């Protein structure tokens, strides 16, 4: 048994997340966490809300609420939605927590002590209309790199280039829209990450199993333009973690807070400490996941995130860890994803375009979304959600292949043998052939899951479901039962065992359906990974009672599809 630490990029607090956000980090990380637990490993799965910076302040202002009140409300909403999507976090924390305040200030103090923070006089945009400085996301304008017209002052969402507000062309205030702006001088702290270029290059080169997407983005920021630049880690904001050197004041920085991208990744560590606090555990219990001197040397750490988060996780956060001079655990693998677009364009909160997590659950259970999103996860390129593709995937894979098999087998067995598992009178070459095929595909499924190749894993799982249908079609018990009831009993025994196998191995993708499939046999057993397929297909006891379930997956009608397409198309 290994120890696996898994973190999902923490979502901004500024509203309910859309399906693209969900599939970009939280859903794949949950899949992997569930699979690793199923294989018997000890897992710590962490996420949180990202509550500082301009996104929180702007969203709270728009909602006409104090920022702390807004963050508390949105935290509860995001936490509940995660639960409804069956995201199995061991702890879902908050970057505004006391633990994160202490740890962020601790890291800043260590970095300063080791000479990796400098005080820099920089130019920042001041708004006469708003009577304040406008850091990062308080400024919008044209990206100087790609020409995108709604680039933010911290990063262009279109080309992922990291920016400063003064880089933007034709800047405007994100608060008032005013262009009555002036560049003024102000003092800020900078993380001297340029000093770590060679160390980062060697570290990144040592990660042979990183996705190409992760490595290419990391090296782009190491070598493109002028190479890796020092990065500001403080902002002129009211809401955030006050700038301190550990427990000591930082002279000249009394009115500033740490930049959200400095404190947000530290929340991974802080949330693990929050987990210990919430469960009555000691510091030793969380430190064994993060401190090499406290037992974390045997931990494998995997991060999940969208491609826009990669620069901070491959450069700035590792520099924070390395520069502290303390034995903290560095990430082993960063699984990054491209973007999921919506029906020919982008998701848009302001335009009501696309489907968001709460809306999705209002029309269909979570397994429908989990299966389609994970089987279409944007691993190798941007992918696109369309209602036609979604409905086809659900109807074909879940209803026709998996659901139809379960329905056919249980109904036929019930009508001819009652609601008890019939006797196995001995396998023939047919059962042995399909057992071998299932075993081959299960090995592939397992290998793809181990390597976090999610699309390929879903294809292997779908193939295993398909083999069940092919078997029952070839075995044709509906004809044999009239002449050879013993042979028909064997076919149904094998098929019922297949249902149980499907329930076990499908649980990382569709956990609710897995519970339903295992519950057919009146069992409250938790899913288990089959160490031996032959044994797994002989696991049900003869005369064990089973139930004919209601429809596992209902088909989506053309009418519903067209109605949802119009409903979520957005405003003109």
FIMIGU-305257 format. One record per residue: residue in three letters; y, x, z of N, C-alpha, C in turn. Coordinates in pm, whole numbers, plus 50000, padded with zeros to 5 digits. Last residue first. Layout:
<rs>
ALAYXZYXZYXZ ...
</rs>
This chain:
<rs>
UNK537114714247389537644719347262538764729247289 UNK534874722947656536064716147606536474722347473 UNK531234723347632532544727947676533674720047612 UNK528604716447601529244723647490530614728947528 UNK527104701347771527444714847814528094723147704 UNK526724676747638527314677047772527814690847810 UNK525414682947400526784677947397527474679547533 UNK522964691447502523694700047411525164695947406 UNK522084669347641522494681147716523314690647629 UNK521464652847420522444648347520522974660347600 UNK519464667047290520724664547221521824660447319 UNK517454666447491517974679047438519334677147373 UNK516944639247517517504646747629518144659647581 UNK515874634447260517074627447305517754634747421 UNK513584649547256514654653147164515964646647207 UNK512334655847590512474647847469513624652947383 UNK510184678447732511584674847717511734667547585 UNK507214670647916507884675147795509344670447795 UNK506474680948247506804670248153507504676248032 UNK503924697348404505184699448333505384688048233 UNK501924683348544502494695648598503854698448536 UNK501374649948619501764659248513502454671448574 UNK499264649648909500214643548819500614654048716 UNK495824661648924497264661848954498064652748863 UNK492994652349076493584652048942495094651148963 UNK491694674349324492474662549286492924663749142 UNK488504683649462489754686549393490444673349359 UNK486074696949690486854685949635488114690949564 UNK483204715249620484554715649677485374704749611 UNK480794716049494481104703749567482444704249642 UNK480764751149512480184739049455480434727249550 UNK483794768949555482494764649608482044751849539 UNK485314792749343485284779149395483864775449441 UNK484914817949227485424817149364485354803149425 UNK484344828748985483214823049061483624820249206 UNK486484841048888486004829548813484704823848869 UNK486734862749059487744852249065487284839548994 UNK484624878748975484544872349107485534860749117 UNK485674886348726484364879848734484224872248867 UNK488024899548797488104886948724486794879248734 UNK489034913749089487894913448998487864899648930 UNK491364909949222490914923849202489784924649101 UNK493844887549172492404889449154492044904049130 UNK496204881949428495944888649300494434891049286 UNK496894849749558496314863149575496054869049437 UNK499024825149705498504832149588497984846049623 UNK497744809550002498824816049931498234823249810 UNK496094778550051496014792950032497264798049961 UNK495714752950108497044758150136497064773250123 UNK493874731249899493964743749972495424747349993 UNK492934712349722493164708649863493244720849953 UNK493004720449466491724722349537491884720149688 UNK495584717449392494604708449330493294708849408 UNK497024738349497496874726349578495924716149521 UNK497164756049289496264759349400496014747049487 UNK499064741749139497744744749083496744748149192 UNK501284740849315500654728449269499244731049216 UNK501904767949340501524760349459500794747549418 UNK502604772449071501484779749132500984772549256 UNK504884757349047503684753248974502454760149029 UNK506554773549207506264759749246505014754549176 UNK506644798849068506054797549203505724783249244 UNK506374812748796506564798448824505944795148960 UNK506194841448813507044834748716507374820448757 UNK504454847549027505744854249018506714847348922 UNK502184829648978503144826949085504434834949077 UNK500144833548801501404828248747502504827348852 UNK497864840948935498564851348859499914846648804 UNK497074816549071497324829149141498214838549061 UNK496774797148872497674794748985498034807549058 UNK494804808848714496154807148660497154804948772 UNK492634806448892493104819548851494534818748798 UNK492414778448897492734785749020493244799848989 UNK491724774148632492944768148687493364775648813 UNK489264787448622490384792548543491714786948596 UNK487744770648775488034783948828489174790548751 UNK487584749848593488284747748719488634761048786 UNK486024762648397487384758348367488204755748493 UNK483574766448526484314778048476485794774448454 UNK482894739548571483004748848683483854760948643 UNK482704730648308483764725348394483964734048517 UNK480494745248220481764746348149482904741648238 UNK478544735948399478924750148398480284752048332 UNK478374709148318478794712348455479264726848464 UNK477364712048061478704706648078479244709848217 UNK474784720648132475684729748057477134725048070 UNK473874697448257473944710048331474884720048263 UNK473864678348057474854677048164474974689948247 UNK473444675247751473084686347842474114686747955 UNK474304652447617472944657447592472494667947693 UNK476844645847693475944634947658474494639547646 UNK478224669347724477914661747845476914650447818 UNK478834678947471477634684047539477244675447657 UNK481264667147407480074664047327478804667647401 UNK482964676447602482954662047574481784657747485 UNK482964704247605482094697147699481984682147670 UNK483644727447419483544713247383482624705247476 UNK484034754747388482894750047468482614735247445 UNK486374755647237485144761047180483924756047256 UNK488174743747414488024738347280486704742947218 UNK488004759947633487564746047649487364739447512 UNK488994784347515487644783247573487174768747577 UNK491574778147442490624782147338489184780847389 UNK492694773247692492614762547593491594765747484 UNK492454799047803491844787547869491664776047772 UNK494024814147632492574816347631491834804947702 UNK496554806247709496054801947579494534803547571 UNK496834820047950496814805347950496184800047820 UNK496874845747840495794841947932495694826747941 UNK499224844847694497964846647624496784842747712 UNK501104843047901500964831747809499624832647733 UNK500784869048002500444857448084500224845147997 UNK501724884047785500344885747831499904873947916 UNK504374875047778503504872847662502034874347699 UNK505344884248019505274869747997504364866547879 UNK505234911947969504414906148075504254891048055 UNK507184914147775505794917247740504834911447844 UNK509434907847930509064899647814507594901747776 UNK509354928948123509224914948161508814906048044 UNK508334955848234508514951448095508304936248096 UNK507844970148469508984961048461509344958248314 UNK505474982948500506524990248427507814982148412 UNK503994963148626504214975848695505374983548633 UNK503944944548416504674941448539504954954148618 UNK502334958148234503704954848197504544951448321 UNK499954959648382500634971948340502094969148304 UNK499304932248409499534940548527500314953148491 UNK498904925248142499914918348223500294926848344 UNK496724941748081498004943448012499144937348092 UNK494824930448254495174944648268496524947348201 UNK494714905148144495194906548281495594921048308 UNK493564910347898494964905847903495554906648043 UNK490994917847984491814926847903493294923047911 UNK490164894548117490304907148191491184916948115 UNK490004876747906490974874348014491224887148092 UNK487914888347763489244887047702490324884947808 UNK485814885947950486234899247902487634898647842 UNK485674858347969485954866248089486444880048050 UNK484894851847712486234848247756486624855547885 UNK482274862747708483284866947611484694863947661 UNK481014848847913481174863247926482234868547828 UNK481044823147807481804825947930482034840947946 UNK479354828347584480704822947566481564825847689 UNK476914836147676477744846347610479174841447593 UNK476874816847983476304820847854477194831847796 UNK476204814148333477074816748220476274820148094 UNK474764788948527474574801748459475454803248336 UNK475434765648643474004767648614473744780448535 UNK477574757048885477454766848777475974769748757 UNK478264722948968477494735248986477554744048861 UNK481644709649002480234709048966479574722848976 UNK483814700349254483494711249162482004710949130 UNK484654665949253484054677449321483684687849216 UNK485264639449173486304649049211485764660249299 UNK482904633248904483624630049026484604641149060 UNK481924639248661481244645448776481884641748909 UNK483364624548472481934626848449481184632548571 UNK486014622148555485354610548494483854612248479 UNK486614647848649486634636448740485864624648684 UNK486534662948414485564665648521485474653648616 UNK488694651948276487344650948220486284653048328 UNK490834658148449490534644248415489114642648362 UNK490754686348459490584678448582490214663848551 UNK491054693648182489904697948262489694688748382 UNK493494682048099492244679348029491034682348117 UNK495374693148284495154678748275493804675548211 UNK495244720548229494944715648364494614700748359 UNK496044720647958494734725747999494324720148134 UNK498644710747973497624703147901496224707647940 UNK500024731248113499874717948170498764709948104 UNK499764753847930499304754048069499034739948122 UNK500434742147663499414752447689498894751547833 UNK502324720847677501174720347586500064730047623 UNK504134728347893503514715047881502234715347798 UNK504704756347868504404750247996503674736847982 UNK504894762447585504214771147682503784763647808 UNK506104739447454504944746647402504194753947512 UNK508214730247616507204720847567505934727947520 UNK509674754247662509124746447773507984737547725 UNK510314762047397509584770947487508924763447601 UNK511744739847303510504743947236509664752847326 UNK513914739947477512984728547477511674732147410 UNK515104764747405514684761947542513634750847545 UNK515704761447138514734771747178514214769147318 UNK517564740247160516364738847077515304748847118 UNK519584750647318518784739647370517514737647289 UNK519734786147346520034773847272519124762947325 UNK520794816747456520254804047500520694793247402 UNK520074848847334520884836747325520134824547374 UNK520514883847414519744872347367520604859847380 UNK521154918147342521654905247388520754894147333 UNK518184938347383519414934847315519924921947377 UNK516174942747563516384952747459517654950247378 UNK516234921747757515884935447794516364945647691 UNK517054893347833517674902647736517454917347772 UNK514224871747855515154880447925515734890847827 UNK512534851447794513554854947694514594864547754 UNK510974847448010510264850447885511214853747771 UNK512964841148195512224853748209511464857348082 UNK513874816248096514794827548110514044840748118 UNK511534800248106512214802947979513114815247990 UNK510774801248381509884805548275510644809048148 UNK513084792048519512524805248547511674810048429 UNK513344765948419514374776148391513824790148412 UNK511024754348518511354753148376512334764148336 UNK511224758848795510204765948716510464765248566 UNK513234741548899513514755848878512504762848790 UNK513494709548724513094718348835513224733148797 UNK516494696348567515094700748560514764709548680 UNK519044687048633518324680648522516854684648513 UNK520044700948847520234686448846519404679648738 UNK519684727348788518734721148882518904706048891 UNK521874731648617520504733248568519504725948657 UNK524054728948787523834719048681522394719648630 UNK523794751848945523714738649008523434727748904 UNK524054772448749522854771148831522714757248892 UNK525334760348432525434768248553524294764248648 UNK525584763148083524994756148198524924765548317 UNK528464760847864527234766647914526734759048034 UNK531804757447944530864759847833529624767047885 UNK534144752148078532974743748105531894745347999 UNK536194769448050536044759547945534864750047969 UNK535874785448277537134778248258537024767248153 UNK533314796448237533574787548351534814779048326 UNK531384801547964532774801448008532954791348120 UNK529144821647774529344812247884530824812947925 UNK529894827247425529734831747562529794819947659 UNK527974816647139529184822047201528884826947341 UNK525624805547048526554811046951527834816747007 UNK524504796247302524614787947181525714792847087 UNK525484820147512525214805747512525534799547376 UNK523814851247595524914843247542524504828447536 UNK522984874947819522504862347765523714854347723 UNK523264910347774523844897347807523044885947747 UNK520884934247907521974930447820522454916447859 UNK520044950748215519844940348114521094938448030 UNK518224976448393519444969748349519144960348233 UNK516794990448655516434981348547517664973348510 UNK516595021148774517625010848755517235002648633 UNK514735038249021514775032248888515855021548885 UNK515435050549261514425056749176514465051249034 UNK518445057349446517625048249366516625056149280 UNK518305076349752518875073449620517915064749541 UNK518695073750099517785071649986518585068749859 UNK520495098750281520295085050238519395084550115 UNK521185121650469519895119350399519625104750365 UNK524585132050392523575126450482522315122550402 UNK526685138350235525975149350299524895144850395 UNK528205121450086528215119450232527555131050306 UNK527725126549821528875132749884528945131050034 UNK525495110249763525375124849759526495131449840 UNK526675084349794525495088449871525395103649880 UNK528805085549613529045081849753527905086549842 UNK527395091149381528325101149433528635098349580 UNK525985066549349525255078949379526155090049433 UNK528315050349297527525048449419526655060649449 UNK529275061749048530105061049169529285059549297 UNK526825062848866527815073348890528465072049027 UNK525155041548848524615054548805525565065948836 UNK526665020348934525415023149004524775036448964 UNK528875019548767529105021248909527825025148984 UNK527665015948510528455027848541528645030148691 UNK526214990048532525515002948528526415014848562 UNK527344965448511527314971548644526764985748645 UNK526984957048254528354959748296528414966348433 UNK524264951048233524744963948182526164967148223 UNK523024937248544523494936148407524134949148364 UNK520244949248750521644946048723521884943748575 UNK518264961749016518334952948899519794948948877 UNK516704991149149517884982449140517794974249010 UNK514185002949359514504997949225515704988649234 UNK512615028349536513805019649533514145016149389 UNK509945034849737510365034749597511445024149584 UNK509485054750026510015042349969510315044549821 UNK508815077350162507735071050085508175057650025 UNK511115084450300510635093550194509535087250109 UNK512065070450513512235064550381511735073450267 UNK512055080250777510805075150720510905069650580 UNK514405091050860513845080350944512635073750879 UNK515425107950679515035113950807514465103550903 UNK516155090850477515005099650454514525106050584 UNK516985057850522517245071450571515995079850552 UNK516125032750433517285039150371517485053650411 UNK514025021650569514135018550426515185027050356 UNK514405028850826513195033950762513155030750613 UNK516615014250905516825028050862515595033950794 UNK515594990550997516244990750865516445004850814 UNK514314998751232513594990151137514274989651001 UNK516195012451380515085019951322514375011851214 UNK517774992551484518285000451372517175008451304 UNK515464964951549516304976251587516844983251463 UNK515534928851525514934941951508515944952851541 UNK516134901651507515894907751637515244921351631 UNK516874892651262515474890951300515124898151430 UNK519494899051220519124884851216517704882351266 UNK519414927251224520144919751328519664905351336 UNK517964932150989517424936351119518104928651232 UNK519754921450801518394915950813517794919550949 UNK521854939250835522054925250873520714918150890 UNK520654961550721520964961850864521204947650916 UNK520614951850464519334955050527519514956150678 UNK523324950250419522554937750424521174940050485 UNK524024977550410524524969150520523704956350533 UNK522834985250170522404991350297522784982150413 UNK524274968649999522804969049993522234974450125 UNK526924975150051526384962850112524864962150098 UNK527524995649889527164999350026526574987150099 UNK528374982149661527014987849664526564991949804 UNK531054973749765530004964349725528604970549723 UNK532954993849820532194988049932531014979349889 UNK533835001249565533385011449659532515005249767 UNK534594978449438533454985749380533034997749463 UNK536804970549588535574962849598534374970449542 UNK538564995749762538284989249634536904982649641 UNK539714990450093538864997549998538634988949874 UNK543244983650146541804981050168541014989050066 UNK546354991750317545454991250202544014987950245 UNK548144997750513548304984750446547324982950329 UNK547575023850599547435012650693547474998950624 UNK547615048650494546775038750426546645025750506 UNK548965066850645549515063650515548765052850440 UNK546075078450812547535078250803548015075950659 UNK543575059850904543845068750790545355068350767 UNK541955058951231542935054351131543085064651018 UNK538375061151289539725066551302540665060651197 UNK535795054551249536515046551348537975050651361 UNK535895063750919534995059651024535745050651120 UNK538905062250843537945073350840536945070850951 UNK539865032050668539745040150789538785051650763 UNK541195004450523540935018550499540995026150632 UNK539524972950570540664981950595540274996550578 UNK538054954850319537724963450433538884973250454 UNK539924924850235538984935750208538714943650335 UNK542964911850144541584908150175540644919550137 UNK545364922550056545254918150195543794916350237 UNK545804952449858545384938549876545364935250025 UNK545954977749687547024970949761546694956149768 UNK542994997949725543804988149654544884982449747 UNK540855026649664541665017949750542535008949664 UNK539605044349499538735036149584539535027849683 UNK539755057649169540455052149284539545043049366 UNK537865085149059538025070549058538735066049185 UNK537695111448815537825106948953538215092248952 UNK535535109348525536855110248589536765106248736 UNK533475125148294533545117748420534865120248491 UNK535115129047971534045130848068534285122848196 UNK537035121647798537295133647878536215136147982 UNK534865107247578536295109647600536485122747679 UNK531595109347731532545104047635533985107147675 UNK529995118747948530395127847841531445122447744 UNK529505099648144529485113748181530165122448077 UNK529485075948013530595078248105530615092548157 UNK527165079647862528425076547794529605079747885 UNK525235081548053525645093847984526935091847904 UNK525045054448130525375064848227525905077348157 UNK524225042447891525525038847950525965049548048 UNK521715054647856522755056347754524125052947810 UNK520255046748082520555060848059521715062647962 UNK520085018548045520665024448166521135038648139 UNK518815016347794520105009947817520815016347936 UNK516355028247833517335035047747518725029447771 UNK515225026848176515435020748045516495028347965 UNK513615054948330514745045848323514815039448184 UNK511645073548351511215059748331512375049948330 UNK512785098148404512155096348273511765081748247 UNK515105111448559514585097748565514005093848429 UNK516325135648525515015135748593514355122048595 UNK518785129748419517765135448329516385135448392 UNK520115122148655519805112048554518725117048458 UNK520275147448781519595136248846519195125648745 UNK521815162048600520455166548633519635155148695 UNK524185146548608523465148648482522015152648508 UNK524955149148876524575136048824523765137448695 UNK525555176548878524525171348968524035157648920 UNK527655177248693526425184748667525275179448753 UNK529585159948821529085157548685527755164548660 UNK530875160349061529435158049065528825156648925 UNK533575161549034532915173449089531395172349084 UNK534285135948964534185145948856533505158748904 UNK534635121649194533305121349134533165131249018 UNK536365119449429536355130749336534985132049268 UNK538005089849478536715096449495536585107149388 UNK541275086549603540395088149488539105095049528 UNK543675065049750542575074549767541705074649643 UNK547195062849661545835057549678544835068849698 UNK550605053349659549605063449695548255056749718 UNK552675044149380552045040649508550945050749535 UNK555325036849155554435046449219553925041049351 UNK555305010548904555865017549020554835027249076 UNK556124992948620555205003048673555905010648785 UNK556654957948609557204971448614556144980848671 UNK556984926448435556254936348514556954949848508 UNK556874898548326558014905348389557464915448488 UNK554954882648231554994896048170556204903848223 UNK552964859548418554224866048390554044879648323 UNK550804846448508550914847948363552174855248322 UNK550324845248776551374836548722551454836748570 UNK547924860548804548324850248899549254840148833 UNK547644879848621546574869848625546914858648722 UNK550374891048431549864887948565548774877348555 UNK549724912248151550314900248210549664897948346 UNK550214937947898549694932848026550444920448074 UNK549954950447633550564937347656550074930947786 UNK547064969647707548174966847617548644952447641 UNK546014987647996546014975647914547254974747825 UNK546295008648170545705011448038545884999747942 UNK547144999648412548165005448325547625009148187 UNK544744991748536545684981648486546714987148388 UNK542035011248402543055009248504544054999248449 UNK538555006248317539985006848288540795007448417 UNK535465011848157536215011348282537695013948252 UNK534044992347901534835004147935535565001948068 UNK532574970947805532164976647935532974989047974 UNK533424955047600532844968147564532394976147685 UNK533984930447737533474930547600532784943747566 UNK535094934047984533784927547979533144928547841 UNK536674962348087536604952947975535204947047969 UNK537944966248415536874968648318536964958248207 UNK540274962948557539284972348609538214975848506 UNK541944944248437542504957248473541534966948535 UNK540184928248165540684928948302541184943048332 UNK540854914247842540294924847926540964924648064 UNK541314895547643541294891247783540614901447872 UNK541134906447386542434901547432542474897547579 UNK539784936847273539504923947337540734918947410 UNK540084962047165541004951747121540744937947179 UNK538654983847249538014975047151538914963647103 UNK540485000347399539295006047336538744997247224 UNK542454986947523542864997347429541685003447353 UNK542394952047557541644964447581542074975047478 UNK545204934047660544374938147546543704951447577 UNK545034918147985545714922647865544734926447757 UNK545724912348333544944910248213545754914748093 UNK545604919148676546254921948548545264919248436 UNK544084915448888545304907648888546094909848759 UNK542004933048876541834920148810543064911048817 UNK543864959948969542734956748880542764942648820 UNK546824949349148545684958249125544644951749033 UNK550004945249146548894938149080547744947949053 UNK552334941749413551574950049321550414941849267 UNK554734914049418553634921949472553084931349366 UNK556164891349321556674899449433555554907349500 UNK555694876149102554754874249213555174881949338 UNK557844884948941557614870548962556774868049086 UNK557544912248934558744906848996558554892049028 UNK554694930948988555184918448928556404913449004 UNK553764963848908554384955049006554944942848932 UNK551094985748843551954975048793552454966248909 UNK551285020148936550625007148939551624996348900 UNK550585054248933551445043648886550665030448882 UNK549885074149224549575068449093550595057649059 UNK549205101449410550315092649374550045087349234 UNK546265104649597546905105949466548075096149455 UNK544155122449801545245112749801546075115049675 UNK540595125649759541945131049748542945119549753 UNK537385133549876538415123249858539775130049852 UNK535645153549936535415146249812536335134149795 UNK535395169050168536325173150064536215165649933 UNK533945160550381533295170150292534165174050172 UNK535645142050496535295154050573534715164950483 UNK535515122050298536765129250324536505142350397 UNK532875113850324533335119250197534635127150216 UNK532915104050588532055115250551532535121950422 UNK534745082750563535015093750654534195106150620 UNK533375066450382534675071950346535035083850434 UNK531125059650536530965067650414532285073950373 UNK532435044550740531665056650772531515065550649 UNK533475023250601534415032450665533715045450704 UNK531005011850529531955016150426532945026150484 UNK529875005850782529225015450693530185020650586 UNK531704986950887531414999350960530825009850865 UNK531684966350693532924972750733532634986550794 UNK529004959350698529524966050579530884972550606 UNK528784947850953527954959450918528544966850798 UNK530424925850927530834936751016530054949450983 UNK530664914150583530034915050716530584926850796 UNK531404910250328532474909550428531934911150571 UNK529154908750179529844921650180531004921850278 UNK526344893450317527744891650277528434905150285 UNK522864886950219523964890250308525344887450252 UNK519794876450239520924874250149522184875550233 UNK516604891050267517874887850331518954886750224 UNK514454888350110514194890150252515484888050332 UNK514544864049851515184875049922514674876050065 UNK513274849149636512604852149764513214864049835 UNK514404821549481514644835949488514264840549628 UNK514144794849409513004801749468513164816949463 UNK516294780349349515684787249236514504795949281 UNK516974773249605516454762849517515844768749390 UNK517984797649702516784791849762516154781649670 UNK520274799549545519234809849535517904804749592 UNK521654777649644521204777549505520114788049483 UNK522194786749905521344775049885520814774249742 UNK523884808649851522644810649926521684799049903 UNK526024796049724525214805749650523874808249719 UNK526944780049939526534774049812525624783449735 UNK527594798950135526564788950164526044782550035 UNK529614812749994528404819750039527284809850064 UNK531554793449968530844797649848529584805649884 UNK532424791250236531874779650166531034784050046 UNK533324817450287532274811650370531604799950297 UNK535374819750096534194828450088533034822950170 UNK537224800550191536624799150058535334807350048 UNK537924812050436537274798850432536564796850299 UNK539134835550347537954836250435537184823050433 UNK541304826150195540234833450129538974834150217 UNK542354792250226542374806050277541134813450226 UNK542744773849916542104775750047542324790050095 UNK543104765649650544104762249752543504762949892 UNK541584774149446541024763149525541964758549636 UNK543194795249364543004784049273542474771749346 UNK542844811949585544164806749554544074794549463 UNK540134817949558540594810749677541964804549652 UNK540184832249317539424819749325539864811449445 UNK541784854249388542214845249281541494831749290 UNK540244866149592541594861249620542064851349514 UNK537854872649454537834863549570539214857749595 UNK538764890249253538054877849218538054867649332 UNK540044912249395540854901749331540074889349292 UNK538084919749693538764922349567539484910149511 UNK534904907449824536224913649832536854915049694 UNK532294897649817533374888849863534764894849863 UNK529354892449688530384902549674531724895749698 UNK526464883249873527634879249796528674890349800 UNK523224898749821524364894449904525424888549813 UNK519824910549863520964906749781522064902049876 UNK516644926549876517984924549932518974920049825 UNK513484930349989514214924949875515574919949925 UNK510964950850061512244946850118513144943250000 UNK507414949550085508624948050004509824944550092 UNK504374964750068505404960650162506744960850088 UNK501884952149839502844962049884503814956149986 UNK500064934449723499784939749857500764949949909 UNK500614921249497499714932849484499484939749617 UNK502464903249587501154898149547500134909349535 UNK504664919749615504044914049735502634909349704 UNK505104924449342504754935649430504144930649562 UNK505774898449254504594905349201504154916649294 UNK508134893649395506964884949415505684891849367 UNK509744914049287509454913649431508214905249459 UNK509854906549017509234919349055508864919649203 UNK511184881849038509874882948972509144895449018 UNK513584890449153512684881749228511284882149169 UNK514654905048942514334912049066513404903849153 UNK515054884748750514064895448726513694902948854 UNK517034869148899515734863648861514704874548829 UNK519274886648943518564880149054517164875449015 UNK520094897348678519704905648793518814898248892 UNK520464880948459520894894748449520514903448567 UNK519854855048505518804862848439519184877648429 UNK522284847148632520994845948700519944855048639 UNK524244850548438524294858348562522934858648629 UNK523314831148258523384845148217523474854448337 UNK523634807448396522284812348371522254826848326 UNK526414812548629525744806148515524384812748491 UNK527304806848974526924815648864526224807848752 UNK530184793349121528764792049096528414799748969 UNK532754815549256532224804049184530724804349166 UNK533294843049348534284834249285533684823249200 UNK531764862349458531874850049536532664839349462 UNK529574880349243530904877249294530904863549361 UNK526294891049340527194882849259528544880849326 UNK524884923249345525394912149426526434904249346 UNK521894932149190523344933149188523944920949257 UNK519134934149411519744927449297521254929349305 UNK516804958349515518114952149531518544945849399 UNK513904967249685514444960949564515804955049597 UNK511544990049787512884984949817513484979849687 UNK508274991449880509134989449764510444983149811 UNK505675011149986506865003950032507855003649916 UNK502165005949909503425013049901504545004549959 UNK498815008450000500005000050000501245008850000 
</rs>
